[in-house]
Amino acid sequence: MSENWAADARVGVPMFQVIAKQVSQHKHRPRVVRQIIDQQWLDEESKQQLRETFHATDADLVRQERETARSRPGAPADRPEREDDASDAA
């Protein structure tokens, strides 16, 4: 595979390999990976499969954002939401 994505597509390099190469350059940045996948000319089911393969689903993005927030100094610790919080305040 070359550095030229368009040339790869013309010579028939499978689309998955082209996407995998792009994604591998940003594998520790799930939001960027998600953008790369969403920009492809694929049906939604194929895009969802790629998101799952490269860990860029909605759940993965939320998990990564939480981990990032926890690693910041002075960030409040997550506490589970309780339904009876409103009754405690009363």
N, C-alpha and C positions, 0 to 999 in steps of 0.2 A: 504494500500500500504506500502510496506517495503522500506528500504533504498537500497535494492539490485534490480537494474533495471532488470537484467537478470532473477531473480527469479520471478519478477512480470510478465514478458513476458511469462514465462513458465506456470504460473497458470492462464493465460488468462485475466489479467487486461487490459482493453482496452488501445490501444496505445495512444489515446488522453490523458488519465489520466496520463500515464507515462511521456509523453512529457510535460504536464501541470505542473507536479510536478518539473521537471527539470527547466522549464522556470520560475516558481514562485521564485526560488532561485536567479534569475538574472533579475527580472522584470524591474528594473530601468537601465538596460544596454542593449539597443536594439541590439547592434552589437553581443553580446554574445548570446542573444535569437535567432538571425538570424542564428548563427553558429550551435546552438543546432538543430534547425529545418532543416537546410541544411544537417546535418549529418544523418538524418533519412532515412531509406530505403522506401521511398514513391515516388509516381509519382509526377511530377512537379505541377499538379493541386492541389493535396492535400497539398503539401508544401506551395503553394501560399495561400491557405485557412488558414493554420496555421499562416503564416506571417501576414495576415490581422487580424486574431483573436487576436494575441498577439502583434499587432502594431510593426511589424518588417519588413515592406515593404521598398522598396528603398526610397520612399518619407518620411517615418518615420525616417529612418536613417539620411537622409539629414537634416530634421528638427531638430533632436536631436543634430547633429554636429553644426548647426548654433546656437542653444541655448547655447551649451557649449562654443562656440567661443565668444558669446556676454557676457557671464558671467565672462570671463577672464579679469582681470584688464588690461587696456591699449589696449584692442582689438578694432580695428576700427569698427565703426558702419556700418552695411550693407547699401548700397545704391543701389537702383534699377538700373540695366543696362539700358542705353539709346542708341538707335541706332545712334543718332546724336552726340554722344561723339566724334567720329572721326572728324566730321565737325567743332566742337567747337575748336579743337586743331589747325586747319588749319588757 
